[in-house]
Amino acid sequence: MTEERELQQKTRRRRIGLVIGLALFGLGSLVGSPYIALWNIQQAVASNDADRLARWMDTKALQQHLHGQLANTIYPDHIEAGEGDPFLMLSLGLTAAIEKSLTSALTTPEGIMALLKERQAQLKDDPQSATAKQNPWLQTETEYDGWRRFRIVLHGHLGKEDDMSLVLCRHGLSWRLCNISLPTAILAE
């Protein structure tokens, strides 16, 4: 009878250990998955692999968010004087076409790679940042913005106005790049 009881206790301990192990693995996967996405984005940029980067992008969301950022910067808040002015309407039409082209170009894998490589080049030229010369991605700060969003802040060399944020959004069990907050220094120009 004692052998049978010992066998039941061993089986129970194994089941509890298995459940705890699976729970820890699941929790680790949930917490670590945006870091895996960030690593894949870094590797795609480093190796100029547009196809790999495209797998980690939500192009439609990127276009929508970038369009909003550029539209808030380019278009005037209100037009008081000159309503009905044909030159004003022409300039607004040209501005809309430029903004649409810029948004389309920046939301391709090649555009994202160019943007991030330019950021890396700026940080490598920063004389105050010794770690940036080795790996510019070390100049980052990460945080969860709720359950479905993960923010990566790429610090620049000019301070807060030079910070650029990459936002990853949860898509099922994986994460994709869904927003880039351009530095205010770029948008102010």
HELIX and SHEET records of a PDB file:
HELIX    1   1 THR A    2  ALA A   46  1                                  45    
HELIX    2   2 ALA A   50  ARG A   55  1                                   6    
HELIX    3   3 THR A   59  ILE A   74  1                                  16    
HELIX    4   4 PRO A   86  LEU A  106  1                                  21    
HELIX    5   5 PRO A  109  LYS A  124  1                                  16    
HELIX    6   6 ALA A  130  GLN A  134  1                                   5    
HELIX    7   7 PRO A  136  LEU A  138  5                                   3    
HELIX    8   8 LYS A  160  ASP A  162  5                                   3    
HELIX    9   9 THR A  184  LEU A  187  1                                   4    
SHEET    1   A 4 THR A 140  TYR A 144  0                                        
SHEET    2   A 4 ARG A 149  LEU A 154 -1                                        
SHEET    3   A 4 MET A 164  HIS A 171 -1                                        
SHEET    4   A 4 SER A 174  SER A 181 -1                                        
END                                                                             
